[in-house]
Amino acid sequence: MKLQASDFNWREMMEVLSSLTEEEVLVFLNSEVKGGKRWSVIERLHQRYTMLRAARERSELLKKVSK
């Protein structure tokens, strides 16, 4: 079963958000944009996604510099 952001209310979403991977958050974000259209959820998912993406990109840059 494929979960989507619309399967969660706000409280449930906040409980699981910190355990999701960058890819999972992006799937949730895209599903909310297409289906749910709850602005507060879209905003929070985007915030989390950008934090995870920035951390990944920073790690990749540091690996390049440390070689």
C-alpha positions as CSV (number, residue, x, y, z in Angstrom):
1,M,0.0,0.0,0.0
2,K,1.4,3.4,-1.0
3,L,0.9,6.1,1.5
4,Q,0.2,9.7,0.5
5,A,0.1,12.9,2.5
6,S,-3.7,12.9,2.3
7,D,-3.7,9.7,4.4
8,F,-2.6,11.8,7.4
9,N,-4.0,14.6,9.4
10,W,-1.8,17.4,10.6
11,R,-0.8,15.8,13.9
12,E,-0.1,12.4,12.3
13,M,2.0,14.1,9.6
14,M,4.1,15.9,12.2
15,E,4.7,12.6,14.1
16,V,6.1,10.8,11.0
17,L,7.8,13.6,9.1
18,S,11.1,13.4,11.0
19,S,11.4,9.7,10.1
20,L,10.9,10.1,6.4
21,T,13.7,10.1,3.8
22,E,14.2,12.9,1.3
23,E,12.6,10.8,-1.4
24,E,9.6,9.9,0.8
25,V,9.0,13.5,1.7
26,L,9.1,14.5,-2.0
27,V,6.5,11.8,-2.8
28,F,4.3,13.2,0.0
29,L,4.8,16.7,-1.2
30,N,3.9,15.9,-4.7
31,S,0.9,13.9,-3.7
32,E,-0.3,16.8,-1.5
33,V,0.1,19.3,-4.4
34,K,-1.8,17.0,-6.7
35,G,-4.6,15.9,-4.4
36,G,-4.8,17.4,-1.0
37,K,-3.9,21.0,-1.7
38,R,-3.6,21.9,2.0
39,W,-1.3,24.9,2.0
40,S,0.0,24.4,5.5
41,V,0.9,20.8,4.8
42,I,2.5,21.7,1.5
43,E,4.5,24.4,3.2
44,R,5.7,22.1,6.0
45,L,6.6,19.3,3.6
46,H,8.5,21.7,1.5
47,Q,10.4,23.0,4.5
48,R,11.4,19.5,5.5
49,Y,12.3,18.5,2.0
50,T,14.6,21.5,1.5
51,M,16.3,20.8,4.9
52,L,17.0,17.2,3.9
53,R,18.1,18.2,0.4
54,A,20.5,20.9,1.7
55,A,22.0,18.4,4.2
56,R,22.6,15.9,1.4
57,E,24.1,18.5,-0.9
58,R,26.3,19.9,1.8
59,S,27.6,16.4,2.6
60,E,28.3,15.8,-1.1
61,L,30.2,19.1,-1.3
62,L,32.3,18.3,1.8
63,K,33.2,14.9,0.3
64,K,34.5,16.6,-2.8
65,V,36.5,19.2,-0.9
66,S,38.1,16.6,1.5
67,K,39.5,14.5,-1.3
